[in-house]
Every structure is written in C-alpha cells, then in structure tokens.
Amino acid sequence: MRLDRQIQETHPDFSRSRIEGLIKSGFVTVNGAVAEKAGMKVGEGDEIVVEIPPPVPAIPEPEDIALDIVFEDDDMLVVNKRPGMVVHPAPGHFSGTLVNALLFHCPDLSGIGGVARPGIVHRLDQDTSGLIVVAKSQKAMDGLVKAFSSHKNIEKTYLAVVHGRPRLDAGRIENLIGRHPVDRKRMAIVEKNGKVAITNYRVKNLTAHCSPSPSAFTSLIECRIETGRTHQIRVHMASLGCPVIGDRTYGKPALDRKLDPVPPRQMLHAWKLKLWHPVKNVKMDFEAPIPADLRSYLVVK
C-alpha cells in the first residue's frame, strides 16, 4: 500500500494535502528513516510514525522591533537581518520574528503573499545574518517569487568563516541536496529525491585570528550560490571538510571550543545581493556590512 493511503486510514481526519505536507517536511518516518515520498510502498510489518508539529498562529501580530533597512520604496524593501532573528513565525518562535517587525513597519503588508508569511520571498536561517528581500506589493511579490524560483537575474553572495582550508582555493560544487535519510532536521547530499544545489566558492585573502593552536586554523570563504536550497552553503562547506564555524548542525563543536572567541552562532553572512527591481525593471546592487561578531575573526594575511 502507498504510504499516504496508509496514513489516511490511521488518520482519517487528515486531508491528502496535509499528509503530503507532513511527508515533504520530514515529519513521517518509516522504520526509523524519514519517508522519501508519499507514494512509497509500505507493508504490514513497517513501523510508521507521524509527528504532528504544534500549530502556528494563523495571523502574526505586529511588533515594534527595530529593523536595519538597506533600501525601501513602494514595492519592496531590503533588510540587513541580524543574527538570531527568525524570519517568520514557526513552532517555538511565534513572536520576535522578522514578519512581526515588518507588519509593524508596513501595516499594509498583511496578506501580500499569504497571511502567515506576508512579503516573504526567500529566507535566511535564524543564525545567518545579512540581506533579505521583502515584497510590499503583490506585483513585486509575483516578480520576486518568479526570479528567486528560476534563479535568473539574481546573484547572492555569502561570506563564511570555516574550519581549515579547502583543497582548492576556488571551485564549483554541484549535487543534489535533500532531507537526511535518518535525521529530518538535517539536510544532506543525496543520490536521489533531492534538488540540484550549486555553490561557487573562493578563498578570500583573509584568515581568522582565533587561537595559537594549529588545529584551530580557519579560512574566510566567499560563496556565490546559483540555487537556494535549505542549509545549502552549510552542507556544501561541510562536504569539503571545512564546516562553517559555530554550526551546531553540520560543524565541529570540539574545534569551535578551541577558538577565541568561541563562536556564538554559525559565522555565515548574506553579504551581497544583485537583482532587477520587480516593478521598475532596473538593476540594483546591495551590500550588508560584515557584522561585528564575524569581523572579530578576520585579519589580513
């Protein structure tokens, strides 16, 4: 029997779309492994576990939270997100998010692109700092979503401080990224059932001043991404044997503890962004200053 049909029998109050959503989000395991797809075959002896995430408030509340606004007009704004801020409400983070702040700053934003995530075109991890684009009009929303989905006329460049140094000073990583086969909270490079992920990286002529210990050597990497998969840069840097310092999911905690200072978060920053204005059709370039906590590691060679 198909997995989704089996779940429908045991959870008759679940709609087909909700079941598919739970499976795609990694909330369903079969014999301890995250289910790959709704149509996978299951048998009588298979152990199927469905985790129900806690509900998220349907309509976020406006909150008076300061924003570092890099650009704003009638159609869009670009924010330099501080590390630690969640982009939109989710289980465990119902307030204090970028969306809560945006609704206070732009009262007319509600409903653009949906009531739960108004204006949100793309996202950054909670502990990743830097540039994020927000749509203020439906026309801008449609144009930005199309651009980010197709990855055309969009150029995103990040800075990452990583452990060690890649074997090559520059390169291109292209593979498939999908849910980890066992741990649903992690992403992984997979052979199938993943999405194409492309990162172009280059070692900068800076290094990090962290510790006299040779084992604590770190490098500053510039990453220009052609796709925007979940945890893409973090997974790709770890695949090179050079995980982002402070990364609690894909990193090396033992090496993090040797650094001075010990990184309080993953040292990943959305540094530069180039795009075409979705309404005015003009090219725009933005750059977010390197935050103080990341800058504290950098010294010229």
Buried (B, 14 or more C-beta within 10 A) or exposed (E): EEBBEBBBEEBEEBEEEEBBBBBEEBBBBBEEEBBBEBEBEBEEEEEBEBEEEEEBEEEBEBBEBEBEEBBBEEBBBBBBBBBEBBBBBBEEBBEBBBBBBBBBBBEEBBEBBEEBBBBBBBBBBBBBBBBBBBBBBEBBBBBBBEBBEEBEBBEBBBBBBBBBBBEEEEEEBEBBBBBBBEEBEBBBBBEEEBBEBBBBBBBBEBBBBBBEEEEBBBBBBBBBBBBBBBBBBBBBBBBBEBBBBBBEBBBBEEBBEBBEEEBEBBBBBBBBBBBBBBBEEEEBEBBBEBBEBBEBBBEEE
